[in-house]
């Protein structure tokens, strides 16, 4: 890839973004009062041209690393108001669903430890069913946040945050899957009156929940919404 070209694209986009925010009316003076446009060429069209050129360049052979680094993001280098609004809507929904799923999983683990004391056969299933519901909510949240990423520009603060959050959501989702499997196995062991087996799988579920708790504070550092 022509690094000189790439650097200039980013530089021009940065300058345009800065002047668009800071100078405002200066554009009118320069363009003869056209409101930020030069004839039929608007600032937005320049931004979009820069975005198109950038993505065209990184799609060339030899640029796989850079291509993967912007995978899933919006193809607009400049974050627009509508994109930001769409991002925020998905972000809020995704975080809310994730927090519900996380709480369900941690609560389910406490319920699982009490399974041997439950006499009602259907009641013994409540723990792993709640664990499953929690895991499903975390998976749903992951899908919503992946959708949010498509509205974020890779160089924006929103793009940085979602790029850091999603891998940690994936880690927690994997641990939730492990916790769900261990919960099912523990419940089966209890039904078979296998005390040793129950304790083994209870510990496995606990280890998975502990891993979720280890990663969760990293999300809280990235965003106070968690």
LUMLUMLUM-586599 format. One record per residue (C-alpha): residue number from 1; residue in three letters; x, y, z. Coordinates in steps of 0.1 Angstrom, whole numbers. Each point is the difference from the previous one (the first is absolute). Last residue first. Example, Ala and Ser with C-alpha at 12.3 -4.5 7.8 and 13.67 -1.06 7.14 Angstrom:
% residues 2
+-----+------+-------+-------+-------+
! pos ! code !     X !     Y !     Z !
+-----+------+-------+-------+-------+
!   2 !  ser !   137 !   -11 !    71 !
!   1 !  ala !   -14 !   -34 !     7 !
+-----+------+-------+-------+-------+
***
This chain:
% residues 226
+-----+------+-------+-------+-------+
! pos ! code !     X !     Y !     Z !
+-----+------+-------+-------+-------+
! 226 !  unk !  -213 !   -14 !   325 !
! 225 !  unk !   -10 !    35 !   -12 !
! 224 !  unk !    31 !    14 !    17 !
! 223 !  unk !    19 !   -11 !   -31 !
! 222 !  unk !    35 !   -15 !    -7 !
! 221 !  unk !     8 !    -4 !    37 !
! 220 !  unk !   -33 !   -17 !     6 !
! 219 !  unk !     7 !   -24 !   -28 !
! 218 !  unk !    33 !    -9 !    16 !
! 217 !  unk !   -19 !    -6 !    32 !
! 216 !  unk !   -20 !   -28 !   -18 !
! 215 !  unk !    31 !   -21 !    -9 !
! 214 !  unk !     7 !   -15 !    34 !
! 213 !  unk !   -37 !    -4 !     8 !
! 212 !  unk !    -5 !   -21 !   -31 !
! 211 !  unk !    30 !   -21 !     9 !
! 210 !  unk !   -14 !    -5 !    35 !
! 209 !  unk !   -33 !   -12 !   -17 !
! 208 !  unk !    19 !   -25 !   -20 !
! 207 !  unk !    19 !   -12 !    31 !
! 206 !  unk !   -33 !    -3 !    19 !
! 205 !  unk !   -15 !   -21 !   -28 !
! 204 !  unk !    30 !   -23 !     2 !
! 203 !  unk !    -3 !    -2 !    38 !
! 202 !  unk !   -36 !    -9 !    -3 !
! 201 !  unk !    10 !   -27 !   -26 !
! 200 !  unk !    23 !   -16 !    25 !
! 199 !  unk !   -23 !     3 !    29 !
! 198 !  unk !   -29 !   -16 !   -19 !
! 197 !  unk !    23 !   -29 !   -11 !
! 196 !  unk !    10 !    -7 !    35 !
! 195 !  unk !   -36 !     1 !    12 !
! 194 !  unk !   -12 !   -24 !   -27 !
! 193 !  unk !   -36 !    -5 !    11 !
! 192 !  unk !    -9 !    -5 !   -37 !
! 191 !  unk !   -23 !    31 !     1 !
! 190 !  unk !    29 !    19 !    16 !
! 189 !  unk !    24 !   -11 !   -28 !
! 188 !  unk !   -26 !    12 !   -26 !
! 187 !  unk !    -2 !    34 !    17 !
! 186 !  unk !    38 !     3 !     1 !
! 185 !  unk !     3 !    -9 !   -37 !
! 184 !  unk !   -26 !    26 !    -9 !
! 183 !  unk !    18 !    26 !    21 !
! 182 !  unk !    34 !    -9 !   -15 !
! 181 !  unk !   -14 !     6 !   -35 !
! 180 !  unk !   -15 !    33 !    10 !
! 179 !  unk !    32 !    12 !    17 !
! 178 !  unk !    20 !    -9 !   -30 !
! 177 !  unk !   -24 !    20 !   -23 !
! 176 !  unk !     2 !    29 !    24 !
! 175 !  unk !    38 !    -1 !    -2 !
! 174 !  unk !    -2 !     3 !   -38 !
! 173 !  unk !   -24 !    29 !     3 !
! 172 !  unk !    24 !    17 !    25 !
! 171 !  unk !    29 !    -3 !   -25 !
! 170 !  unk !   -22 !    13 !   -29 !
! 169 !  unk !   -11 !    30 !    21 !
! 168 !  unk !    37 !     7 !     6 !
! 167 !  unk !     7 !    -1 !   -37 !
! 166 !  unk !   -30 !    23 !    -6 !
! 165 !  unk !    10 !    27 !    25 !
! 164 !  unk !    34 !    12 !   -15 !
! 163 !  unk !   -13 !     5 !   -35 !
! 162 !  unk !   -32 !    15 !    14 !
! 161 !  unk !    20 !    26 !    19 !
! 160 !  unk !    24 !     9 !   -29 !
! 159 !  unk !   -28 !     4 !   -25 !
! 158 !  unk !   -20 !    22 !    24 !
! 157 !  unk !    32 !    21 !     5 !
! 156 !  unk !     2 !     4 !   -38 !
! 155 !  unk !    27 !   -14 !   -23 !
! 154 !  unk !   -19 !   -31 !   -10 !
! 153 !  unk !   -32 !    19 !    -7 !
! 152 !  unk !   -29 !   -15 !    19 !
! 151 !  unk !   -34 !   -10 !   -15 !
! 150 !  unk !    11 !   -35 !    -9 !
! 149 !  unk !    12 !    -5 !    35 !
! 148 !  unk !   -35 !     3 !    14 !
! 147 !  unk !   -10 !   -31 !   -20 !
! 146 !  unk !    28 !   -19 !    18 !
! 145 !  unk !   -14 !    15 !    32 !
! 144 !  unk !   -34 !   -15 !    -7 !
! 143 !  unk !    15 !   -34 !    -8 !
! 142 !  unk !    20 !    -1 !    32 !
! 141 !  unk !   -31 !    10 !    20 !
! 140 !  unk !   -18 !   -30 !   -14 !
! 139 !  unk !    28 !   -23 !    10 !
! 138 !  unk !     0 !    15 !    35 !
! 137 !  unk !   -38 !    -5 !     1 !
! 136 !  unk !     3 !   -36 !   -11 !
! 135 !  unk !    26 !    -7 !    27 !
! 134 !  unk !   -23 !    15 !    26 !
! 133 !  unk !   -29 !   -21 !   -11 !
! 132 !  unk !    22 !   -31 !     0 !
! 131 !  unk !    11 !     7 !    36 !
! 130 !  unk !   -36 !     5 !    10 !
! 129 !  unk !    -9 !   -34 !   -15 !
! 128 !  unk !    31 !   -14 !    18 !
! 127 !  unk !   -13 !    12 !    33 !
! 126 !  unk !   -37 !    -7 !    -4 !
! 125 !  unk !     5 !   -37 !    -9 !
! 124 !  unk !     1 !   -12 !    36 !
! 123 !  unk !   -34 !    17 !     5 !
! 122 !  unk !   -16 !   -24 !   -25 !
! 121 !  unk !    11 !   -29 !    22 !
! 120 !  unk !   -15 !    16 !    32 !
! 119 !  unk !    22 !   -10 !    30 !
! 118 !  unk !    26 !    28 !    -2 !
! 117 !  unk !    29 !    -4 !    25 !
! 116 !  unk !    23 !   -16 !   -27 !
! 115 !  unk !    -7 !    30 !   -23 !
! 114 !  unk !    13 !    27 !    24 !
! 113 !  unk !    34 !     5 !   -17 !
! 112 !  unk !   -19 !     5 !   -33 !
! 111 !  unk !   -20 !    29 !    14 !
! 110 !  unk !    32 !    19 !     8 !
! 109 !  unk !    12 !    -8 !   -36 !
! 108 !  unk !   -33 !    12 !   -14 !
! 107 !  unk !     5 !    34 !    16 !
! 106 !  unk !    33 !     5 !   -17 !
! 105 !  unk !   -14 !   -10 !   -33 !
! 104 !  unk !   -32 !    21 !     3 !
! 103 !  unk !    21 !    30 !     9 !
! 102 !  unk !    21 !    -3 !   -31 !
! 101 !  unk !   -30 !    -4 !   -22 !
! 100 !  unk !   -17 !    31 !    14 !
!  99 !  unk !    32 !    20 !    -3 !
!  98 !  unk !     4 !   -12 !   -37 !
!  97 !  unk !   -36 !    10 !    -8 !
!  96 !  unk !     5 !    35 !    13 !
!  95 !  unk !    34 !     4 !   -17 !
!  94 !  unk !   -14 !   -11 !   -33 !
!  93 !  unk !   -31 !    23 !     2 !
!  92 !  unk !    22 !    30 !    10 !
!  91 !  unk !    25 !    -7 !   -28 !
!  90 !  unk !   -26 !    -6 !   -26 !
!  89 !  unk !   -17 !    34 !     6 !
!  88 !  unk !    34 !    17 !     4 !
!  87 !  unk !    13 !   -13 !   -33 !
!  86 !  unk !   -31 !    10 !   -19 !
!  85 !  unk !     3 !    36 !    15 !
!  84 !  unk !    37 !     1 !    -9 !
!  83 !  unk !    -7 !   -12 !   -36 !
!  82 !  unk !   -27 !    27 !    -3 !
!  81 !  unk !    23 !    27 !    13 !
!  80 !  unk !    29 !   -10 !   -23 !
!  79 !  unk !    33 !   -15 !    10 !
!  78 !  unk !    26 !     8 !   -26 !
!  77 !  unk !    20 !   -29 !   -15 !
!  76 !  unk !   -32 !   -14 !   -15 !
!  75 !  unk !     4 !   -37 !    -8 !
!  74 !  unk !   -17 !    -9 !    33 !
!  73 !  unk !    18 !   -27 !    19 !
!  72 !  unk !    -2 !   -37 !    -4 !
!  71 !  unk !    35 !    -5 !   -10 !
!  70 !  unk !    22 !    30 !     6 !
!  69 !  unk !    30 !   -19 !    15 !
!  68 !  unk !    -6 !   -29 !   -24 !
!  67 !  unk !     8 !    22 !   -30 !
!  66 !  unk !    30 !    14 !    17 !
!  65 !  unk !    14 !   -35 !     5 !
!  64 !  unk !   -10 !   -12 !   -35 !
!  63 !  unk !    19 !    29 !   -17 !
!  62 !  unk !    22 !   -21 !   -22 !
!  61 !  unk !   -26 !    -5 !   -27 !
!  60 !  unk !   -22 !    31 !    -5 !
!  59 !  unk !   -30 !     6 !    22 !
!  58 !  unk !    20 !    26 !    20 !
!  57 !  unk !     0 !    23 !   -31 !
!  56 !  unk !   -37 !    -2 !    -8 !
!  55 !  unk !    -9 !     6 !    36 !
!  54 !  unk !    20 !    32 !     2 !
!  53 !  unk !   -12 !    13 !   -34 !
!  52 !  unk !   -36 !    -6 !    10 !
!  51 !  unk !     5 !    18 !    33 !
!  50 !  unk !    17 !    29 !   -17 !
!  49 !  unk !   -28 !     3 !   -25 !
!  48 !  unk !   -25 !    -1 !    28 !
!  47 !  unk !    17 !    28 !    18 !
!  46 !  unk !     1 !    21 !   -31 !
!  45 !  unk !   -36 !    -7 !    -7 !
!  44 !  unk !    -9 !    11 !    35 !
!  43 !  unk !    19 !    33 !    -5 !
!  42 !  unk !   -22 !     7 !   -30 !
!  41 !  unk !    11 !     1 !   -36 !
!  40 !  unk !   -27 !    15 !   -23 !
!  39 !  unk !    15 !    35 !     1 !
!  38 !  unk !    23 !    -1 !    30 !
!  37 !  unk !   -21 !   -10 !    30 !
!  36 !  unk !     2 !    11 !    36 !
!  35 !  unk !   -30 !    22 !     1 !
!  34 !  unk !     3 !    15 !   -35 !
!  33 !  unk !     9 !    34 !    12 !
!  32 !  unk !    28 !     8 !   -24 !
!  31 !  unk !    20 !   -32 !     5 !
!  30 !  unk !    27 !    15 !    22 !
!  29 !  unk !   -23 !    23 !    20 !
!  28 !  unk !   -25 !   -27 !     4 !
!  27 !  unk !    26 !   -25 !    12 !
!  26 !  unk !    11 !    26 !    27 !
!  25 !  unk !   -35 !    -3 !    14 !
!  24 !  unk !     7 !   -33 !    17 !
!  23 !  unk !    36 !     4 !    12 !
!  22 !  unk !     2 !   -25 !    27 !
!  21 !  unk !   -21 !   -30 !    -9 !
!  20 !  unk !     4 !     0 !   -38 !
!  19 !  unk !    36 !    12 !     4 !
!  18 !  unk !     8 !   -30 !    21 !
!  17 !  unk !   -17 !   -26 !   -21 !
!  16 !  unk !    15 !    14 !   -32 !
!  15 !  unk !    35 !     0 !    16 !
!  14 !  unk !    -5 !   -35 !    13 !
!  13 !  unk !   -13 !   -13 !   -34 !
!  12 !  unk !    29 !    16 !   -18 !
!  11 !  unk !    25 !   -16 !    24 !
!  10 !  unk !   -16 !   -34 !    -3 !
!   9 !  unk !     0 !     1 !   -37 !
!   8 !  unk !    36 !    14 !     0 !
!   7 !  unk !    13 !   -28 !    22 !
!   6 !  unk !   -17 !   -26 !   -23 !
!   5 !  unk !    16 !    16 !   -31 !
!   4 !  unk !    34 !     0 !    15 !
!   3 !  unk !    -5 !   -35 !    12 !
!   2 !  unk !    -6 !   -12 !   -36 !
!   1 !  unk !   -11 !   -36 !     7 !
+-----+------+-------+-------+-------+
***
